[in-house]
């Protein structure tokens, strides 16, 4: 019995370490030089958790049942590999490293989406509170930078927008919005943490994260609530507060209308052209950078995770990808998982329209998205 408890504690420590490494991977002075190495370390920690956790009979049984009930993940895996191989033969854009990357991505489905959420169990609140604390620390750093202009050598990476210690204010803003959702659903000091996160979100200047947060709040206002006069009055009041807040943000120049969509519309136009040319099999993993730049783009991403996925794997595989996500969300709502998990998952799904957040990814936002969606998918076993 003691051995089993120790094994569970070790798995928890390894998971905390993986998440902490995810935060570290976004630190902007090491982002370019060590990012891939950190992702490999995160994957290795996940593999170690699988190795230690699956030796317990009950957990192994749950995992076996989970895999059986998730044939969509199996079909998605096959489709990703098949489209990669076909696009490689057809276009010659895929390398051996790309095929290896696709294989590792598929393995993350089974580790971080299907297996690790089984281990989280019913004490998920404790783990989420630790995540709240970590995000709030970086939010406080962001506020200090926003007010003072610097913190221990860290300055805004996209002046005047603040990134805390991270490489990009959009990813930082997404974490702030996520921190707000998680903290506001807790009691006591976490309400103060939520305030700190929303202030830091403002300093990040992330339009997508702010709008996504507004949408999530509105969508979930009536979630699991009875339609009463008090509820309707509260909703109308919330809408008025939201309208005033948005107006103030517009007046303060937060949404930077003069920047338009920051060239995203141009990138999306190129992406639709690429999708039209290769709708079934895509161009293969790792080929987005090359095909976009061949059409005149200066960066190798459409700034939309869904368009990037279609460019890489094609529309049929993307349909399977969407089905996996929708099924997990349905199970989460059906089994009454903590509301903050659904809210966080939806926030990341919406924000993925402007930055790269993917199921099976190991960057911090993608890792959290994969784990949250896995919790939705696995809660029926807890």
KEKE-3310 file (N, C-alpha, C; in steps of 0.2 Angstrom, whole numbers, plus 5000, padded with zeros to 4 digits):
npx = (5004:5009:5019:5011:5006:5017:5021:5010:5012:5025:5021:5013:5022:5030:5021:5019:5031:5032:5023:5028:5040:5034:5030:5043:5048:5042:5049:5057:5071:5076:5068:5070:5082:5081:5069:5064:5071:5066:5053:5054:5059:5047:5039:5046:5044:5031:5030:5037:5028:5017:5023:5026:5013:5004:5007:4999:4985:4971:4972:4978:4967:4957:4963:4964:4950:4947:4955:4948:4936:4938:4940:4940:4951:4961:4958:4960:4974:4979:4975:4982:4995:4994:4991:5002:5012:5007:5007:5021:5026:5019:5022:5034:5039:5040:5050:5061:5062:5050:5041:5044:5041:5027:5023:5027:5018:5006:5008:5008:4994:4989:4996:4995:4982:4973:4978:4985:4975:4967:4974:4973:4961:4949:4955:4957:4955:4965:4976:4974:4973:4986:4991:4984:4991:5004:5002:4997:5009:5017:5008:5009:5022:5021:5012:5020:5030:5022:5019:5031:5040:5050:5057:5069:5077:5069:5058:5045:5041:5035:5033:5020:5016:5015:5024:5026:5038:5039:5039:5030:5016:5003:5002:5005:4994:4984:4987:4984:4971:4966:4970:4962:4949:4951:4954:4943:4934:4937:4938:4940:4956:4959:4950:4956:4968:4962:4958:4971:4976:4967:4970:4983:4981:4976:4987:4994:4989:4982:4971:4964:4963:4956:4944:4940:4939:4928:4918:4917:4913:4900:4894:4894:4886:4873:4874:4869:4860:4844:4831:4827:4820:4829:4841:4840:4840:4853:4860:4858:4863:4877:4879:4878:4889:4899:4898:4901:4914:4920:4919:4927:4939:4940:4941:4953:4962:4965:4961:4967:4963:4968:4978:4972:4969:4982:4989:4984:4973:4978:4987:4977:4970:4980:4981:4969:4970:4980:4974:4964:4971:4977:4966:4963:4975:4984:4999:5009:5017:5027:5028:5022:5028:5037:5028:5019:5028:5033:5023:5024:5023:5029:5031:5030:5017:4999:4993:4982:4977:4968:4968:4981:4982:4974:4981:4992:4987:4976:4958:4949:4956:4956:4942:4941:4949:4941:4930:4935:4938:4925:4918:4924:4921:4907:4906:4911:4902:4891:4894:4896:4908:4920:4915:4925:4934:4928:4926:4939:4944:4935:4939:4953:4950:4944:4953:4963:4960:4968:4981:4994:4987:4985:4978:4987:4999:5014:5019:5016:5002:4995:4998:4991:4978:4976:4977:4966:4955:4957:4953:4939:4936:4939:4932:4922:4927:4931)
npy = (4994:5006:5008:5010:5022:5030:5029:5035:5048:5051:5051:5063:5073:5072:5076:5089:5094:5093:5103:5114:5115:5118:5131:5136:5134:5145:5156:5170:5172:5160:5154:5152:5144:5133:5128:5116:5106:5107:5103:5090:5085:5087:5078:5066:5065:5063:5051:5043:5045:5037:5025:5022:5023:5014:5002:4999:4990:4994:5006:5003:4995:5005:5013:5004:5002:5015:5018:5009:5015:5026:5026:5035:5043:5033:5032:5045:5045:5036:5042:5054:5049:5043:5053:5061:5052:5051:5064:5066:5057:5062:5076:5078:5085:5082:5077:5064:5068:5075:5065:5058:5067:5068:5055:5056:5066:5059:5049:5057:5060:5048:5048:5061:5065:5053:5045:5052:5060:5051:5048:5060:5060:5063:5074:5085:5098:5103:5102:5111:5123:5125:5127:5139:5147:5148:5153:5166:5171:5174:5183:5194:5198:5202:5213:5222:5224:5231:5242:5248:5247:5237:5222:5214:5214:5210:5216:5224:5214:5217:5231:5243:5232:5219:5204:5197:5186:5179:5174:5180:5191:5187:5173:5175:5183:5174:5164:5173:5175:5162:5160:5169:5163:5151:5155:5163:5154:5149:5150:5163:5169:5167:5174:5187:5184:5182:5195:5200:5193:5198:5211:5210:5204:5214:5222:5214:5216:5208:5205:5194:5185:5193:5195:5182:5178:5186:5180:5167:5170:5175:5164:5154:5159:5156:5142:5127:5133:5138:5147:5161:5177:5184:5179:5183:5197:5198:5194:5204:5215:5210:5211:5225:5229:5223:5229:5242:5240:5235:5247:5256:5250:5250:5264:5267:5262:5249:5238:5241:5246:5252:5243:5233:5216:5213:5208:5195:5192:5192:5181:5171:5171:5167:5154:5148:5147:5138:5127:5124:5119:5108:5099:5086:5078:5087:5096:5090:5087:5099:5107:5118:5131:5132:5131:5142:5153:5152:5157:5170:5174:5181:5174:5157:5152:5152:5159:5154:5140:5130:5132:5129:5116:5110:5113:5105:5092:5090:5091:5079:5073:5083:5084:5072:5076:5087:5080:5072:5082:5087:5076:5074:5086:5085:5074:5079:5089:5081:5073:5082:5089:5099:5116:5125:5118:5115:5129:5133:5125:5129:5142:5141:5134:5144:5154:5148:5152:5162:5160:5147:5133:5117:5100:5088:5094:5100:5112:5125:5131:5122:5110:5111:5113:5100:5092:5097:5094:5081:5078:5081:5070:5059:5059:5051:5039:5042)
npz = (5000:5004:4995:4983:4986:4987:4973:4967:4972:4966:4953:4953:4956:4945:4935:4940:4938:4924:4919:4925:4917:4905:4907:4909:4896:4888:4892:4887:4884:4882:4873:4859:4859:4867:4867:4860:4866:4879:4877:4873:4885:4893:4886:4889:4903:4904:4898:4907:4918:4913:4913:4926:4932:4925:4930:4941:4944:4944:4938:4925:4920:4919:4909:4898:4896:4893:4881:4873:4872:4865:4850:4840:4843:4839:4826:4821:4824:4814:4803:4803:4802:4789:4781:4782:4776:4763:4758:4759:4749:4738:4737:4742:4753:4766:4780:4788:4801:4802:4801:4812:4822:4820:4824:4838:4842:4841:4851:4862:4863:4869:4880:4887:4885:4886:4896:4908:4913:4920:4931:4939:4946:4959:4967:4960:4962:4971:4963:4953:4961:4964:4951:4948:4957:4952:4939:4943:4950:4938:4932:4942:4940:4927:4929:4937:4927:4918:4925:4930:4920:4919:4926:4935:4924:4914:4901:4891:4877:4866:4864:4869:4875:4887:4892:4903:4909:4897:4879:4871:4870:4867:4871:4884:4888:4886:4896:4907:4905:4907:4920:4927:4925:4932:4945:4948:4951:4962:4980:4993:4995:4981:4974:4974:4967:4955:4951:4950:4939:4929:4928:4924:4911:4904:4903:4895:4882:4874:4862:4857:4868:4878:4872:4870:4883:4887:4879:4884:4897:4895:4888:4898:4908:4910:4912:4919:4927:4933:4925:4931:4937:4944:4939:4926:4927:4933:4922:4913:4919:4919:4906:4904:4911:4904:4892:4895:4900:4888:4880:4887:4885:4871:4870:4876:4867:4867:4859:4847:4833:4823:4818:4812:4808:4811:4800:4799:4792:4779:4780:4782:4770:4761:4767:4765:4751:4750:4756:4747:4736:4741:4748:4753:4758:4763:4767:4774:4790:4797:4785:4784:4786:4775:4764:4766:4766:4753:4746:4749:4762:4778:4789:4796:4799:4800:4810:4816:4823:4818:4804:4802:4805:4796:4784:4786:4788:4780:4776:4779:4790:4799:4802:4809:4820:4825:4829:4840:4849:4851:4856:4868:4875:4876:4884:4896:4899:4901:4912:4922:4926:4935:4933:4929:4922:4909:4905:4904:4894:4883:4882:4878:4866:4858:4858:4850:4838:4835:4839:4841:4847:4852:4852:4859:4858:4866:4870:4883:4883:4874:4881:4893:4887:4882:4893:4900:4892:4891:4904:4904:4896:4903:4915:4918:4923:4936)
capx = (5000:5014:5022:5006:5005:5023:5021:5006:5015:5030:5018:5011:5028:5033:5017:5020:5038:5031:5019:5033:5045:5030:5031:5050:5049:5040:5053:5059:5078:5078:5063:5073:5088:5080:5062:5063:5074:5061:5047:5056:5059:5040:5036:5049:5041:5024:5031:5039:5022:5014:5027:5025:5006:5000:5008:4994:4980:4965:4973:4979:4961:4954:4967:4962:4944:4947:4957:4943:4930:4941:4942:4941:4958:4964:4956:4964:4981:4980:4974:4988:5001:4993:4991:5009:5016:5005:5010:5028:5027:5016:5025:5041:5040:5040:5057:5061:5061:5043:5037:5045:5037:5020:5023:5027:5012:5001:5009:5005:4987:4988:4999:4993:4975:4970:4981:4987:4969:4964:4978:4971:4956:4945:4958:4959:4955:4971:4981:4972:4975:4994:4992:4982:4996:5010:5000:4997:5015:5019:5004:5011:5028:5018:5010:5026:5034:5018:5019:5038:5044:5055:5058:5075:5080:5063:5055:5040:5044:5031:5031:5020:5012:5019:5024:5029:5045:5037:5041:5025:5011:4997:5002:5005:4988:4980:4988:4981:4963:4965:4971:4956:4944:4952:4954:4937:4929:4939:4936:4945:4962:4959:4947:4961:4972:4958:4959:4978:4976:4963:4974:4989:4978:4975:4994:4997:4986:4980:4964:4960:4962:4951:4937:4938:4936:4921:4913:4916:4909:4893:4891:4893:4882:4866:4876:4867:4856:4837:4829:4823:4820:4835:4846:4840:4842:4860:4863:4857:4868:4883:4880:4880:4896:4903:4898:4905:4921:4923:4919:4933:4945:4941:4943:4960:4966:4967:4960:4972:4959:4972:4982:4967:4970:4989:4991:4981:4968:4982:4989:4972:4969:4985:4980:4963:4972:4984:4969:4960:4975:4978:4961:4963:4980:4988:5006:5013:5020:5033:5029:5018:5033:5039:5023:5017:5034:5033:5017:5025:5022:5035:5031:5028:5011:4993:4991:4976:4979:4964:4970:4988:4981:4971:4986:4997:4984:4970:4951:4946:4959:4954:4936:4942:4951:4936:4925:4938:4937:4918:4915:4926:4917:4900:4906:4913:4896:4886:4896:4896:4915:4920:4914:4931:4938:4924:4927:4946:4944:4932:4943:4958:4948:4942:4960:4967:4959:4973:4988:4994:4985:4983:4977:4993:5005:5018:5019:5012:4995:4993:4998:4985:4972:4976:4975:4959:4951:4957:4949:4932:4935:4940:4929:4917:4930:4933)
capy = (5000:5012:5008:5013:5029:5033:5029:5041:5055:5052:5053:5070:5077:5072:5080:5096:5096:5094:5109:5120:5115:5121:5138:5138:5134:5151:5161:5173:5172:5153:5151:5149:5140:5127:5126:5109:5102:5107:5099:5083:5083:5086:5071:5061:5065:5060:5043:5041:5044:5031:5019:5021:5023:5009:4996:4998:4986:4997:5011:4999:4993:5011:5015:4999:5004:5022:5017:5005:5019:5031:5024:5041:5044:5028:5034:5051:5044:5033:5047:5059:5046:5041:5060:5062:5048:5052:5070:5065:5054:5066:5083:5078:5091:5079:5074:5059:5071:5077:5059:5056:5072:5066:5049:5058:5069:5053:5046:5062:5058:5042:5049:5067:5065:5048:5042:5056:5063:5046:5049:5066:5058:5068:5079:5089:5105:5104:5103:5117:5128:5126:5130:5146:5151:5149:5158:5172:5174:5177:5189:5199:5200:5206:5220:5226:5227:5236:5249:5251:5246:5232:5218:5210:5214:5209:5222:5222:5211:5220:5238:5243:5226:5215:5197:5194:5183:5175:5177:5183:5194:5184:5167:5177:5185:5168:5162:5177:5174:5156:5161:5172:5158:5146:5158:5166:5149:5146:5154:5166:5173:5166:5180:5192:5181:5183:5202:5201:5190:5202:5217:5208:5202:5221:5224:5210:5219:5202:5206:5188:5182:5197:5194:5175:5178:5189:5175:5162:5172:5175:5157:5150:5163:5152:5135:5123:5138:5139:5153:5165:5184:5186:5177:5187:5203:5198:5193:5210:5219:5208:5213:5232:5230:5221:5234:5248:5238:5235:5254:5259:5247:5254:5271:5266:5259:5242:5234:5243:5245:5254:5238:5228:5210:5212:5203:5188:5191:5191:5174:5167:5171:5162:5147:5145:5145:5131:5121:5123:5116:5101:5098:5079:5075:5092:5096:5086:5090:5103:5110:5125:5136:5132:5133:5149:5158:5152:5162:5177:5176:5182:5169:5151:5150:5156:5162:5150:5133:5126:5132:5126:5109:5108:5114:5100:5085:5090:5091:5073:5072:5089:5082:5068:5080:5090:5075:5070:5087:5088:5071:5075:5092:5082:5070:5083:5092:5076:5070:5087:5090:5106:5121:5129:5114:5117:5136:5134:5122:5133:5148:5139:5133:5150:5158:5145:5155:5167:5157:5139:5129:5110:5094:5084:5099:5100:5119:5126:5131:5116:5105:5112:5111:5093:5089:5099:5090:5074:5077:5080:5064:5053:5060:5045:5034:5044)
capz = (5000:5005:4988:4979:4988:4984:4966:4965:4974:4962:4947:4954:4956:4938:4932:4941:4934:4917:4919:4926:4912:4900:4909:4907:4889:4886:4894:4880:4883:4880:4869:4853:4859:4872:4867:4858:4871:4885:4874:4873:4892:4895:4883:4893:4909:4902:4897:4914:4922:4910:4915:4933:4933:4922:4933:4946:4940:4943:4933:4919:4918:4916:4903:4893:4894:4889:4874:4869:4871:4861:4844:4836:4843:4835:4819:4820:4823:4808:4797:4803:4799:4782:4777:4782:4771:4756:4756:4758:4743:4733:4737:4744:4758:4773:4781:4793:4807:4803:4802:4820:4826:4820:4829:4845:4843:4842:4857:4867:4864:4873:4887:4891:4884:4888:4902:4914:4917:4924:4938:4942:4951:4962:4970:4954:4964:4974:4958:4950:4965:4963:4944:4949:4961:4947:4934:4947:4951:4932:4931:4946:4937:4921:4932:4939:4921:4915:4929:4931:4913:4919:4932:4935:4917:4909:4898:4886:4871:4860:4868:4876:4877:4892:4891:4909:4907:4891:4873:4867:4874:4866:4875:4891:4889:4886:4902:4911:4905:4910:4927:4929:4925:4937:4951:4950:4953:4969:4986:4997:4992:4974:4971:4973:4962:4949:4950:4948:4932:4924:4927:4919:4905:4901:4902:4889:4876:4870:4860:4857:4875:4881:4868:4871:4890:4887:4876:4889:4903:4893:4887:4904:4913:4911:4912:4924:4931:4932:4922:4935:4936:4947:4935:4920:4929:4934:4916:4910:4923:4917:4899:4904:4914:4899:4887:4898:4900:4881:4878:4890:4882:4865:4871:4879:4862:4869:4853:4841:4827:4817:4816:4809:4811:4811:4794:4800:4786:4773:4781:4781:4763:4759:4770:4761:4744:4750:4757:4741:4732:4744:4753:4756:4762:4766:4764:4779:4796:4796:4779:4784:4785:4768:4759:4767:4763:4745:4743:4751:4769:4781:4795:4794:4803:4798:4816:4817:4824:4814:4798:4802:4805:4789:4779:4787:4787:4776:4779:4783:4797:4803:4804:4815:4826:4828:4832:4846:4854:4853:4860:4875:4878:4877:4890:4901:4901:4903:4918:4927:4928:4937:4927:4927:4917:4903:4904:4902:4888:4878:4881:4874:4859:4855:4857:4845:4831:4833:4841:4840:4853:4848:4856:4858:4858:4872:4873:4889:4882:4871:4886:4897:4883:4881:4900:4902:4887:4894:4911:4901:4892:4908:4921:4919:4927:4943)
cpx = (5004:5017:5018:5006:5011:5023:5016:5009:5021:5027:5015:5016:5030:5028:5018:5026:5037:5028:5024:5038:5041:5031:5038:5051:5047:5044:5057:5067:5080:5073:5066:5078:5086:5073:5061:5065:5069:5055:5048:5057:5052:5037:5039:5046:5034:5025:5033:5032:5018:5017:5026:5017:5002:5002:5003:4988:4974:4966:4974:4972:4957:4957:4964:4955:4943:4949:4952:4937:4932:4944:4943:4948:4962:4964:4960:4971:4983:4980:4980:4994:5000:4994:4998:5013:5014:5007:5017:5029:5024:5020:5032:5043:5041:5047:5056:5059:5053:5039:5038:5041:5029:5019:5023:5021:5006:5002:5007:4998:4986:4991:4995:4985:4971:4972:4981:4980:4966:4968:4976:4966:4952:4948:4961:4960:4962:4977:4980:4974:4982:4995:4990:4988:5002:5008:5000:5004:5018:5015:5006:5017:5026:5016:5015:5030:5029:5018:5026:5042:5049:5055:5064:5077:5074:5059:5049:5043:5041:5028:5025:5017:5017:5018:5026:5036:5044:5039:5036:5019:5004:4997:5002:4998:4983:4980:4984:4974:4962:4966:4965:4951:4945:4952:4947:4932:4931:4937:4941:4950:4962:4955:4951:4966:4968:4959:4966:4979:4973:4967:4980:4987:4978:4982:4997:4994:4984:4973:4960:4959:4957:4944:4935:4936:4929:4916:4912:4912:4901:4890:4889:4889:4876:4868:4874:4863:4849:4835:4824:4824:4827:4841:4846:4842:4850:4864:4863:4862:4875:4884:4881:4887:4901:4904:4902:4913:4924:4924:4925:4939:4946:4944:4951:4965:4968:4966:4963:4968:4963:4977:4978:4968:4978:4992:4988:4976:4972:4985:4983:4970:4974:4984:4974:4965:4976:4979:4966:4964:4977:4973:4961:4968:4985:4995:5011:5016:5027:5033:5025:5022:5035:5034:5020:5022:5034:5028:5018:5025:5029:5036:5028:5022:5005:4990:4984:4977:4975:4966:4977:4987:4978:4977:4991:4994:4979:4963:4948:4949:4957:4947:4936:4944:4946:4931:4928:4937:4929:4915:4918:4923:4910:4901:4907:4906:4891:4888:4898:4903:4915:4920:4920:4935:4935:4926:4934:4947:4941:4936:4949:4956:4946:4949:4964:4965:4964:4981:4988:4993:4982:4983:4983:4999:5008:5020:5014:5004:4992:4993:4992:4979:4971:4974:4968:4954:4951:4953:4941:4931:4935:4936:4924:4920:4932:4928)
cpy = (5006:5013:5011:5020:5033:5034:5035:5048:5056:5055:5061:5074:5078:5077:5088:5099:5097:5101:5115:5120:5119:5129:5140:5139:5141:5157:5164:5172:5165:5150:5148:5144:5133:5125:5119:5104:5101:5102:5092:5081:5082:5079:5066:5060:5062:5053:5040:5040:5038:5025:5017:5020:5017:5002:4994:4995:4990:5003:5008:4997:4999:5013:5011:5001:5011:5022:5014:5010:5025:5029:5029:5043:5040:5030:5040:5050:5041:5038:5052:5055:5045:5048:5062:5059:5049:5059:5070:5062:5059:5073:5083:5083:5088:5076:5068:5062:5073:5070:5057:5061:5070:5060:5051:5062:5064:5050:5051:5061:5053:5043:5055:5067:5059:5045:5046:5058:5057:5046:5055:5065:5064:5074:5084:5097:5107:5106:5110:5123:5130:5129:5138:5150:5153:5154:5165:5175:5177:5183:5195:5202:5204:5213:5224:5228:5232:5243:5252:5251:5241:5228:5213:5209:5212:5215:5220:5219:5214:5227:5241:5237:5222:5208:5193:5192:5179:5178:5180:5185:5190:5177:5169:5179:5179:5165:5166:5176:5167:5156:5164:5167:5153:5149:5161:5161:5146:5152:5158:5170:5172:5171:5186:5190:5183:5190:5203:5199:5195:5208:5215:5206:5209:5223:5220:5213:5214:5203:5199:5185:5186:5195:5186:5174:5181:5184:5170:5164:5172:5168:5153:5153:5159:5144:5132:5128:5138:5146:5157:5173:5187:5185:5181:5194:5204:5198:5200:5215:5217:5211:5221:5233:5228:5226:5240:5246:5238:5242:5257:5256:5250:5261:5272:5264:5252:5237:5236:5242:5247:5249:5232:5222:5208:5207:5196:5187:5189:5183:5169:5166:5166:5155:5144:5143:5138:5125:5119:5118:5109:5100:5091:5077:5081:5092:5093:5090:5093:5107:5117:5131:5137:5134:5140:5154:5157:5156:5169:5179:5176:5177:5163:5148:5155:5160:5160:5143:5128:5126:5129:5118:5106:5108:5108:5093:5085:5090:5085:5072:5077:5087:5077:5071:5084:5086:5073:5075:5088:5083:5072:5081:5089:5078:5074:5087:5087:5074:5076:5088:5097:5111:5124:5125:5115:5124:5136:5131:5126:5139:5146:5137:5139:5154:5155:5147:5160:5165:5150:5136:5122:5105:5090:5088:5099:5107:5120:5126:5125:5110:5105:5111:5104:5090:5091:5095:5083:5073:5077:5073:5058:5053:5054:5040:5036:5042)
cpz = (5000:4998:4983:4980:4986:4977:4964:4966:4968:4955:4947:4953:4949:4934:4933:4938:4927:4915:4920:4920:4906:4901:4907:4900:4885:4888:4889:4879:4881:4875:4863:4854:4863:4871:4865:4863:4877:4883:4875:4881:4895:4892:4887:4900:4909:4901:4903:4918:4920:4913:4922:4935:4931:4926:4939:4942:4939:4937:4926:4916:4915:4910:4897:4891:4891:4882:4870:4867:4867:4854:4839:4837:4839:4828:4817:4820:4817:4802:4797:4800:4791:4778:4776:4777:4764:4754:4755:4751:4737:4732:4739:4749:4765:4774:4786:4800:4808:4804:4810:4824:4826:4825:4836:4847:4845:4849:4863:4868:4869:4880:4891:4890:4887:4895:4908:4917:4921:4931:4942:4947:4953:4966:4965:4957:4967:4969:4954:4954:4964:4956:4945:4952:4956:4942:4937:4948:4944:4930:4935:4943:4931:4923:4933:4932:4918:4919:4929:4925:4913:4926:4931:4928:4912:4907:4893:4880:4865:4863:4865:4879:4882:4891:4897:4907:4900:4885:4869:4871:4873:4870:4882:4893:4890:4893:4908:4911:4908:4917:4930:4930:4931:4944:4953:4952:4959:4974:4989:4993:4984:4970:4969:4968:4955:4947:4947:4940:4927:4923:4922:4912:4901:4899:4896:4882:4871:4868:4860:4863:4878:4878:4870:4879:4891:4885:4881:4895:4901:4892:4893:4910:4915:4912:4919:4929:4929:4929:4927:4934:4938:4942:4928:4922:4930:4927:4912:4913:4920:4910:4899:4906:4908:4894:4889:4898:4893:4878:4880:4887:4875:4865:4873:4873:4863:4863:4847:4835:4821:4815:4812:4812:4811:4806:4794:4794:4780:4774:4780:4774:4760:4761:4766:4754:4745:4752:4751:4736:4734:4749:4757:4761:4765:4763:4769:4784:4795:4790:4779:4783:4778:4763:4759:4764:4756:4742:4746:4758:4773:4787:4793:4798:4800:4804:4818:4817:4820:4807:4797:4801:4799:4784:4780:4785:4783:4780:4782:4789:4801:4806:4810:4821:4829:4832:4839:4851:4856:4857:4867:4879:4880:4883:4896:4904:4904:4910:4923:4930:4931:4932:4925:4922:4910:4901:4901:4895:4882:4877:4877:4866:4855:4853:4852:4838:4830:4835:4840:4847:4850:4853:4854:4858:4865:4874:4878:4888:4879:4876:4890:4894:4883:4888:4902:4898:4889:4900:4909:4899:4897:4914:4923:4923:4934:4948)
residu = (UNK:UNK:UNK:UNK:UNK:UNK:UNK:UNK:UNK:UNK:UNK:UNK:UNK:UNK:UNK:UNK:UNK:UNK:UNK:UNK:UNK:UNK:UNK:UNK:UNK:UNK:UNK:UNK:UNK:UNK:UNK:UNK:UNK:UNK:UNK:UNK:UNK:UNK:UNK:UNK:UNK:UNK:UNK:UNK:UNK:UNK:UNK:UNK:UNK:UNK:UNK:UNK:UNK:UNK:UNK:UNK:UNK:UNK:UNK:UNK:UNK:UNK:UNK:UNK:UNK:UNK:UNK:UNK:UNK:UNK:UNK:UNK:UNK:UNK:UNK:UNK:UNK:UNK:UNK:UNK:UNK:UNK:UNK:UNK:UNK:UNK:UNK:UNK:UNK:UNK:UNK:UNK:UNK:UNK:UNK:UNK:UNK:UNK:UNK:UNK:UNK:UNK:UNK:UNK:UNK:UNK:UNK:UNK:UNK:UNK:UNK:UNK:UNK:UNK:UNK:UNK:UNK:UNK:UNK:UNK:UNK:UNK:UNK:UNK:UNK:UNK:UNK:UNK:UNK:UNK:UNK:UNK:UNK:UNK:UNK:UNK:UNK:UNK:UNK:UNK:UNK:UNK:UNK:UNK:UNK:UNK:UNK:UNK:UNK:UNK:UNK:UNK:UNK:UNK:UNK:UNK:UNK:UNK:UNK:UNK:UNK:UNK:UNK:UNK:UNK:UNK:UNK:UNK:UNK:UNK:UNK:UNK:UNK:UNK:UNK:UNK:UNK:UNK:UNK:UNK:UNK:UNK:UNK:UNK:UNK:UNK:UNK:UNK:UNK:UNK:UNK:UNK:UNK:UNK:UNK:UNK:UNK:UNK:UNK:UNK:UNK:UNK:UNK:UNK:UNK:UNK:UNK:UNK:UNK:UNK:UNK:UNK:UNK:UNK:UNK:UNK:UNK:UNK:UNK:UNK:UNK:UNK:UNK:UNK:UNK:UNK:UNK:UNK:UNK:UNK:UNK:UNK:UNK:UNK:UNK:UNK:UNK:UNK:UNK:UNK:UNK:UNK:UNK:UNK:UNK:UNK:UNK:UNK:UNK:UNK:UNK:UNK:UNK:UNK:UNK:UNK:UNK:UNK:UNK:UNK:UNK:UNK:UNK:UNK:UNK:UNK:UNK:UNK:UNK:UNK:UNK:UNK:UNK:UNK:UNK:UNK:UNK:UNK:UNK:UNK:UNK:UNK:UNK:UNK:UNK:UNK:UNK:UNK:UNK:UNK:UNK:UNK:UNK:UNK:UNK:UNK:UNK:UNK:UNK:UNK:UNK:UNK:UNK:UNK:UNK:UNK:UNK:UNK:UNK:UNK:UNK:UNK:UNK:UNK:UNK:UNK:UNK:UNK:UNK:UNK:UNK:UNK:UNK:UNK:UNK:UNK:UNK:UNK:UNK:UNK:UNK:UNK:UNK:UNK:UNK:UNK:UNK:UNK:UNK:UNK:UNK:UNK:UNK:UNK:UNK:UNK:UNK:UNK:UNK:UNK:UNK:UNK:UNK:UNK:UNK:UNK:UNK:UNK:UNK:UNK:UNK:UNK:UNK:UNK:UNK:UNK:UNK:UNK:UNK:UNK:UNK:UNK:UNK:UNK:UNK:UNK:UNK:UNK:UNK:UNK:UNK:UNK)
# end
